[in-house]
């Protein structure tokens, strides 16, 4: 299922896709929180973070049952990073800025 299809699906049930994944603070100086709406969670959750050149710099399996995760870009250069959350057949993609 593609992100746009997933977002259309949630909109059809009255859910704003922007509320499925919240990232704060954004921009960040290094540490940030990912908060995942429980309606998105259906299975094991995988976090991927990609750098500005498209290289995957983080791949982690997040603890099951939790919806709030502390993450870090400490030691990484300033710039725009892409965060991808995968749960079962669903995925969400958002950007974060590191100052």
N, CA, C and O atoms as a GROMACS GRO file, in nm:
protein
  396
    1UNK      N    1   0.084  -0.117   0.000
    1UNK     CA    2   0.000   0.000   0.000
    1UNK      C    3   0.089   0.124   0.000
    1UNK      O    4   0.180   0.133   0.082
    2UNK      N    5   0.067   0.217  -0.087
    2UNK     CA    6   0.148   0.337  -0.096
    2UNK      C    7   0.101   0.440   0.004
    2UNK      O    8  -0.014   0.437   0.049
    3UNK      N    9   0.191   0.533   0.041
    3UNK     CA   10   0.157   0.634   0.140
    3UNK      C   11   0.034   0.713   0.101
    3UNK      O   12  -0.053   0.736   0.186
    4UNK      N   13   0.024   0.757  -0.026
    4UNK     CA   14  -0.092   0.837  -0.065
    4UNK      C   15  -0.220   0.755  -0.051
    4UNK      O   16  -0.323   0.810  -0.010
    5UNK      N   17  -0.217   0.627  -0.084
    5UNK     CA   18  -0.334   0.542  -0.069
    5UNK      C   19  -0.368   0.526   0.078
    5UNK      O   20  -0.486   0.530   0.115
    6UNK      N   21  -0.268   0.508   0.162
    6UNK     CA   22  -0.290   0.494   0.305
    6UNK      C   23  -0.351   0.622   0.361
    6UNK      O   24  -0.446   0.617   0.439
    7UNK      N   25  -0.297   0.735   0.322
    7UNK     CA   26  -0.350   0.862   0.370
    7UNK      C   27  -0.493   0.884   0.322
    7UNK      O   28  -0.576   0.933   0.398
    8UNK      N   29  -0.522   0.848   0.196
    8UNK     CA   30  -0.660   0.858   0.145
    8UNK      C   31  -0.753   0.767   0.225
    8UNK      O   32  -0.866   0.804   0.256
    9UNK      N   33  -0.705   0.648   0.260
    9UNK     CA   34  -0.783   0.553   0.339
    9UNK      C   35  -0.820   0.613   0.474
    9UNK      O   36  -0.936   0.608   0.514
   10UNK      N   37  -0.722   0.669   0.544
   10UNK     CA   38  -0.750   0.728   0.675
   10UNK      C   39  -0.840   0.850   0.664
   10UNK      O   40  -0.926   0.872   0.750
   11UNK      N   41  -0.823   0.931   0.560
   11UNK     CA   42  -0.910   1.046   0.539
   11UNK      C   43  -1.054   1.003   0.519
   11UNK      O   44  -1.147   1.070   0.564
   12UNK      N   45  -1.074   0.889   0.451
   12UNK     CA   46  -1.209   0.841   0.425
   12UNK      C   47  -1.282   0.804   0.554
   12UNK      O   48  -1.405   0.800   0.557
   13UNK      N   49  -1.206   0.775   0.661
   13UNK     CA   50  -1.265   0.743   0.791
   13UNK      C   51  -1.259   0.861   0.888
   13UNK      O   52  -1.281   0.846   1.007
   14UNK      N   53  -1.228   0.980   0.834
   14UNK     CA   54  -1.228   1.099   0.916
   14UNK      C   55  -1.100   1.121   0.994
   14UNK      O   56  -1.099   1.202   1.087
   15UNK      N   57  -0.991   1.054   0.959
   15UNK     CA   58  -0.863   1.070   1.027
   15UNK      C   59  -0.771   1.157   0.942
   15UNK      O   60  -0.757   1.135   0.822
   16UNK      N   61  -0.708   1.254   1.005
   16UNK     CA   62  -0.609   1.338   0.938
   16UNK      C   63  -0.477   1.262   0.934
   16UNK      O   64  -0.425   1.227   1.040
   17UNK      N   65  -0.421   1.234   0.816
   17UNK     CA   66  -0.296   1.158   0.807
   17UNK      C   67  -0.181   1.223   0.883
   17UNK      O   68  -0.089   1.154   0.926
   18UNK      N   69  -0.186   1.354   0.899
   18UNK     CA   70  -0.080   1.423   0.973
   18UNK      C   71  -0.079   1.384   1.119
   18UNK      O   72   0.023   1.400   1.186
   19UNK      N   73  -0.191   1.333   1.170
   19UNK     CA   74  -0.196   1.293   1.311
   19UNK      C   75  -0.150   1.150   1.333
   19UNK      O   76  -0.141   1.105   1.448
   20UNK      N   77  -0.120   1.077   1.227
   20UNK     CA   78  -0.074   0.939   1.242
   20UNK      C   79   0.069   0.932   1.295
   20UNK      O   80   0.105   0.838   1.365
   21UNK      N   81   0.150   1.031   1.261
   21UNK     CA   82   0.290   1.035   1.305
   21UNK      C   83   0.325   1.179   1.339
   21UNK      O   84   0.320   1.267   1.253
   22UNK      N   85   0.360   1.203   1.464
   22UNK     CA   86   0.400   1.335   1.511
   22UNK      C   87   0.548   1.331   1.547
   22UNK      O   88   0.593   1.239   1.614
   23UNK      N   89   0.622   1.432   1.502
   23UNK     CA   90   0.765   1.441   1.530
   23UNK      C   91   0.791   1.576   1.596
   23UNK      O   92   0.753   1.680   1.542
   24UNK      N   93   0.854   1.574   1.713
   24UNK     CA   94   0.884   1.700   1.781
   24UNK      C   95   1.008   1.687   1.868
   24UNK      O   96   1.033   1.578   1.919
   25UNK      N   97   1.085   1.790   1.887
   25UNK     CA   98   1.074   1.917   1.815
   25UNK      C   99   1.123   1.901   1.672
   25UNK      O  100   1.211   1.819   1.645
   26UNK      N  101   1.069   1.977   1.583
   26UNK     CA  102   1.110   1.977   1.443
   26UNK      C  103   1.103   2.121   1.393
   26UNK      O  104   0.994   2.174   1.370
   27UNK      N  105   1.218   2.184   1.376
   27UNK     CA  106   1.355   2.132   1.371
   27UNK      C  107   1.407   2.090   1.509
   27UNK      O  108   1.355   2.130   1.613
   28UNK      N  109   1.513   2.007   1.504
   28UNK     CA  110   1.576   1.954   1.624
   28UNK      C  111   1.724   1.987   1.626
   28UNK      O  112   1.785   2.013   1.523
   29UNK      N  113   1.779   1.987   1.744
   29UNK     CA  114   1.924   2.002   1.759
   29UNK      C  115   1.991   1.865   1.763
   29UNK      O  116   2.113   1.855   1.752
   30UNK      N  117   1.913   1.759   1.779
   30UNK     CA  118   1.968   1.624   1.784
   30UNK      C  119   1.863   1.522   1.826
   30UNK      O  120   1.824   1.436   1.747
   31UNK      N  121   1.816   1.531   1.950
   31UNK     CA  122   1.716   1.437   2.001
   31UNK      C  123   1.576   1.483   1.963
   31UNK      O  124   1.547   1.603   1.959
   32UNK      N  125   1.489   1.386   1.936
   32UNK     CA  126   1.350   1.417   1.904
   32UNK      C  127   1.262   1.300   1.942
   32UNK      O  128   1.310   1.189   1.967
   33UNK      N  129   1.132   1.325   1.945
   33UNK     CA  130   1.033   1.223   1.981
   33UNK      C  131   0.948   1.190   1.859
   33UNK      O  132   0.905   1.279   1.786
   34UNK      N  133   0.926   1.060   1.838
   34UNK     CA  134   0.828   1.012   1.739
   34UNK      C  135   0.708   0.963   1.818
   34UNK      O  136   0.722   0.882   1.909
   35UNK      N  137   0.591   1.013   1.782
   35UNK     CA  138   0.470   0.968   1.847
   35UNK      C  139   0.379   0.912   1.738
   35UNK      O  140   0.339   0.983   1.646
   36UNK      N  141   0.346   0.784   1.750
   36UNK     CA  142   0.269   0.714   1.647
   36UNK      C  143   0.128   0.690   1.698
   36UNK      O  144   0.108   0.637   1.807
   37UNK      N  145   0.030   0.731   1.619
   37UNK     CA  146  -0.110   0.710   1.652
   37UNK      C  147  -0.136   0.559   1.658
   37UNK      O  148  -0.099   0.488   1.564
   38UNK      N  149  -0.197   0.508   1.765
   38UNK     CA  150  -0.220   0.363   1.776
   38UNK      C  151  -0.303   0.305   1.663
   38UNK      O  152  -0.295   0.184   1.637
   39UNK      N  153  -0.384   0.387   1.595
   39UNK     CA  154  -0.463   0.336   1.484
   39UNK      C  155  -0.375   0.293   1.366
   39UNK      O  156  -0.418   0.215   1.281
   40UNK      N  157  -0.251   0.345   1.362
   40UNK     CA  158  -0.160   0.308   1.256
   40UNK      C  159  -0.089   0.176   1.287
   40UNK      O  160  -0.049   0.104   1.196
   41UNK      N  161  -0.074   0.145   1.415
   41UNK     CA  162   0.002   0.028   1.457
   41UNK      C  163  -0.079  -0.100   1.434
   41UNK      O  164  -0.190  -0.115   1.486
   42UNK      N  165  -0.021  -0.192   1.357
   42UNK     CA  166  -0.089  -0.319   1.334
   42UNK      C  167   0.006  -0.436   1.350
   42UNK      O  168  -0.038  -0.552   1.352
   43UNK      N  169   0.132  -0.409   1.361
   43UNK     CA  170   0.232  -0.516   1.368
   43UNK      C  171   0.362  -0.455   1.420
   43UNK      O  172   0.364  -0.346   1.476
   44UNK      N  173   0.466  -0.529   1.402
   44UNK     CA  174   0.601  -0.482   1.435
   44UNK      C  175   0.626  -0.349   1.366
   44UNK      O  176   0.587  -0.330   1.251
   45UNK      N  177   0.691  -0.256   1.435
   45UNK     CA  178   0.717  -0.124   1.378
   45UNK      C  179   0.866  -0.110   1.351
   45UNK      O  180   0.949  -0.134   1.438
   46UNK      N  181   0.898  -0.070   1.228
   46UNK     CA  182   1.036  -0.050   1.186
   46UNK      C  183   1.055   0.098   1.157
   46UNK      O  184   0.974   0.160   1.087
   47UNK      N  185   1.163   0.154   1.210
   47UNK     CA  186   1.201   0.292   1.186
   47UNK      C  187   1.320   0.294   1.092
   47UNK      O  188   1.418   0.222   1.113
   48UNK      N  189   1.312   0.376   0.989
   48UNK     CA  190   1.424   0.400   0.899
   48UNK      C  191   1.444   0.550   0.888
   48UNK      O  192   1.348   0.626   0.875
   49UNK      N  193   1.570   0.594   0.894
   49UNK     CA  194   1.603   0.735   0.874
   49UNK      C  195   1.704   0.742   0.761
   49UNK      O  196   1.804   0.670   0.759
   50UNK      N  197   1.675   0.831   0.665
   50UNK     CA  198   1.760   0.848   0.548
   50UNK      C  199   1.822   0.987   0.550
   50UNK      O  200   1.757   1.086   0.585
   51UNK      N  201   1.950   0.993   0.512
   51UNK     CA  202   2.021   1.120   0.503
   51UNK      C  203   1.988   1.193   0.374
   51UNK      O  204   1.909   1.146   0.292
   52UNK      N  205   2.051   1.308   0.359
   52UNK     CA  206   2.024   1.394   0.244
   52UNK      C  207   2.063   1.330   0.111
   52UNK      O  208   2.008   1.366   0.007
   53UNK      N  209   2.156   1.237   0.113
   53UNK     CA  210   2.200   1.172  -0.010
   53UNK      C  211   2.122   1.043  -0.039
   53UNK      O  212   2.155   0.970  -0.133
   54UNK      N  213   2.021   1.014   0.042
   54UNK     CA  214   1.940   0.895   0.021
   54UNK      C  215   1.992   0.771   0.091
   54UNK      O  216   1.931   0.665   0.082
   55UNK      N  217   2.103   0.783   0.161
   55UNK     CA  218   2.162   0.669   0.232
   55UNK      C  219   2.086   0.644   0.361
   55UNK      O  220   2.058   0.738   0.437
   56UNK      N  221   2.052   0.518   0.386
   56UNK     CA  222   1.985   0.485   0.512
   56UNK      C  223   2.088   0.491   0.624
   56UNK      O  224   2.189   0.421   0.619
   57UNK      N  225   2.062   0.574   0.725
   57UNK     CA  226   2.157   0.589   0.834
   57UNK      C  227   2.109   0.521   0.962
   57UNK      O  228   2.188   0.497   1.054
   58UNK      N  229   1.979   0.489   0.968
   58UNK     CA  230   1.924   0.418   1.084
   58UNK      C  231   1.820   0.319   1.035
   58UNK      O  232   1.737   0.350   0.950
   59UNK      N  233   1.826   0.198   1.091
   59UNK     CA  234   1.717   0.101   1.074
   59UNK      C  235   1.704   0.032   1.208
   59UNK      O  236   1.799  -0.031   1.256
   60UNK      N  237   1.586   0.044   1.268
   60UNK     CA  238   1.565  -0.012   1.401
   60UNK      C  239   1.423  -0.066   1.413
   60UNK      O  240   1.330  -0.012   1.354
   61UNK      N  241   1.410  -0.172   1.490
   61UNK     CA  242   1.279  -0.224   1.525
   61UNK      C  243   1.240  -0.160   1.657
   61UNK      O  244   1.316  -0.166   1.754
   62UNK      N  245   1.124  -0.100   1.661
   62UNK     CA  246   1.079  -0.029   1.780
   62UNK      C  247   1.006  -0.125   1.873
   62UNK      O  248   0.940  -0.218   1.827
   63UNK      N  249   1.016  -0.102   2.004
   63UNK     CA  250   0.949  -0.190   2.100
   63UNK      C  251   0.800  -0.199   2.075
   63UNK      O  252   0.733  -0.097   2.056
   64UNK      N  253   0.748  -0.320   2.074
   64UNK     CA  254   0.606  -0.342   2.046
   64UNK      C  255   0.520  -0.286   2.159
   64UNK      O  256   0.554  -0.298   2.277
   65UNK      N  257   0.408  -0.226   2.122
   65UNK     CA  258   0.311  -0.180   2.219
   65UNK      C  259   0.329  -0.036   2.263
   65UNK      O  260   0.237   0.023   2.319
   66UNK      N  261   0.444   0.020   2.238
   66UNK     CA  262   0.466   0.159   2.276
   66UNK      C  263   0.433   0.247   2.157
   66UNK      O  264   0.446   0.204   2.042
   67UNK      N  265   0.392   0.369   2.182
   67UNK     CA  266   0.361   0.458   2.071
   67UNK      C  267   0.447   0.582   2.071
   67UNK      O  268   0.433   0.667   1.983
   68UNK      N  269   0.537   0.594   2.169
   68UNK     CA  270   0.623   0.711   2.180
   68UNK      C  271   0.768   0.664   2.188
   68UNK      O  272   0.801   0.580   2.272
   69UNK      N  273   0.852   0.718   2.101
   69UNK     CA  274   0.990   0.673   2.092
   69UNK      C  275   1.084   0.793   2.091
   69UNK      O  276   1.058   0.892   2.022
   70UNK      N  277   1.192   0.784   2.166
   70UNK     CA  278   1.293   0.889   2.163
   70UNK      C  279   1.401   0.848   2.063
   70UNK      O  280   1.453   0.737   2.069
   71UNK      N  281   1.434   0.938   1.972
   71UNK     CA  282   1.532   0.912   1.867
   71UNK      C  283   1.640   1.021   1.871
   71UNK      O  284   1.625   1.122   1.939
   72UNK      N  285   1.747   0.998   1.797
   72UNK     CA  286   1.855   1.096   1.799
   72UNK      C  287   1.925   1.104   1.664
   72UNK      O  288   1.944   1.004   1.594
   73UNK      N  289   1.961   1.226   1.629
   73UNK     CA  290   2.047   1.252   1.514
   73UNK      C  291   2.179   1.312   1.562
   73UNK      O  292   2.249   1.380   1.487
   74UNK      N  293   2.212   1.288   1.690
   74UNK     CA  294   2.338   1.338   1.747
   74UNK      C  295   2.454   1.287   1.662
   74UNK      O  296   2.458   1.171   1.621
   75UNK      N  297   2.548   1.375   1.637
   75UNK     CA  298   2.665   1.337   1.560
   75UNK      C  299   2.645   1.340   1.409
   75UNK      O  300   2.740   1.320   1.333
   76UNK      N  301   2.523   1.366   1.366
   76UNK     CA  302   2.493   1.376   1.222
   76UNK      C  303   2.497   1.522   1.181
   76UNK      O  304   2.466   1.610   1.262
   77UNK      N  305   2.534   1.552   1.056
   77UNK     CA  306   2.540   1.691   1.012
   77UNK      C  307   2.401   1.756   1.003
   77UNK      O  308   2.300   1.688   0.991
   78UNK      N  309   2.399   1.888   1.010
   78UNK     CA  310   2.273   1.962   0.993
   78UNK      C  311   2.218   1.935   0.854
   78UNK      O  312   2.292   1.914   0.759
   79UNK      N  313   2.085   1.936   0.845
   79UNK     CA  314   2.022   1.915   0.715
   79UNK      C  315   1.884   1.855   0.730
   79UNK      O  316   1.828   1.851   0.839
   80UNK      N  317   1.830   1.810   0.618
   80UNK     CA  318   1.696   1.750   0.614
   80UNK      C  319   1.712   1.598   0.608
   80UNK      O  320   1.790   1.545   0.528
   81UNK      N  321   1.637   1.530   0.694
   81UNK     CA  322   1.638   1.384   0.699
   81UNK      C  323   1.497   1.333   0.674
   81UNK      O  324   1.399   1.402   0.704
   82UNK      N  325   1.486   1.214   0.619
   82UNK     CA  326   1.356   1.152   0.592
   82UNK      C  327   1.338   1.037   0.690
   82UNK      O  328   1.424   0.949   0.703
   83UNK      N  329   1.224   1.039   0.758
   83UNK     CA  330   1.190   0.934   0.852
   83UNK      C  331   1.080   0.850   0.790
   83UNK      O  332   0.980   0.902   0.740
   84UNK      N  333   1.100   0.718   0.794
   84UNK     CA  334   0.999   0.626   0.741
   84UNK      C  335   0.964   0.528   0.852
   84UNK      O  336   1.052   0.466   0.912
   85UNK      N  337   0.835   0.514   0.878
   85UNK     CA  338   0.784   0.420   0.976
   85UNK      C  339   0.705   0.314   0.901
   85UNK      O  340   0.618   0.346   0.820
   86UNK      N  341   0.736   0.188   0.928
   86UNK     CA  342   0.670   0.076   0.860
   86UNK      C  343   0.602  -0.010   0.966
   86UNK      O  344   0.665  -0.051   1.064
   87UNK      N  345   0.473  -0.038   0.947
   87UNK     CA  346   0.398  -0.125   1.037
   87UNK      C  347   0.313  -0.217   0.951
   87UNK      O  348   0.213  -0.175   0.894
   88UNK      N  349   0.354  -0.342   0.944
   88UNK     CA  350   0.283  -0.436   0.857
   88UNK      C  351   0.298  -0.394   0.712
   88UNK      O  352   0.409  -0.376   0.663
   89UNK      N  353   0.186  -0.378   0.643
   89UNK     CA  354   0.186  -0.337   0.502
   89UNK      C  355   0.179  -0.186   0.485
   89UNK      O  356   0.178  -0.136   0.373
   90UNK      N  357   0.174  -0.113   0.597
   90UNK     CA  358   0.156   0.032   0.592
   90UNK      C  359   0.289   0.102   0.618
   90UNK      O  360   0.375   0.051   0.690
   91UNK      N  361   0.305   0.220   0.560
   91UNK     CA  362   0.423   0.301   0.589
   91UNK      C  363   0.386   0.449   0.584
   91UNK      O  364   0.295   0.490   0.512
   92UNK      N  365   0.459   0.526   0.662
   92UNK     CA  366   0.444   0.671   0.665
   92UNK      C  367   0.582   0.732   0.647
   92UNK      O  368   0.681   0.678   0.696
   93UNK      N  369   0.588   0.844   0.578
   93UNK     CA  370   0.714   0.914   0.556
   93UNK      C  371   0.697   1.060   0.595
   93UNK      O  372   0.600   1.125   0.557
   94UNK      N  373   0.793   1.110   0.672
   94UNK     CA  374   0.795   1.250   0.712
   94UNK      C  375   0.938   1.302   0.706
   94UNK      O  376   1.033   1.224   0.701
   95UNK      N  377   0.952   1.434   0.705
   95UNK     CA  378   1.085   1.497   0.705
   95UNK      C  379   1.111   1.558   0.840
   95UNK      O  380   1.018   1.603   0.909
   96UNK      N  381   1.238   1.560   0.879
   96UNK     CA  382   1.282   1.630   0.999
   96UNK      C  383   1.405   1.712   0.964
   96UNK      O  384   1.488   1.670   0.883
   97UNK      N  385   1.415   1.829   1.025
   97UNK     CA  386   1.530   1.917   1.001
   97UNK      C  387   1.619   1.914   1.124
   97UNK      O  388   1.572   1.934   1.236
   98UNK      N  389   1.747   1.888   1.102
   98UNK     CA  390   1.845   1.896   1.210
   98UNK      C  391   1.921   2.026   1.193
   98UNK      O  392   1.980   2.052   1.088
   99UNK      N  393   1.919   2.108   1.298
   99UNK     CA  394   1.991   2.236   1.294
   99UNK      C  395   2.136   2.218   1.331
   99UNK      O  396   2.212   2.314   1.332
   0.00000   0.00000   0.00000
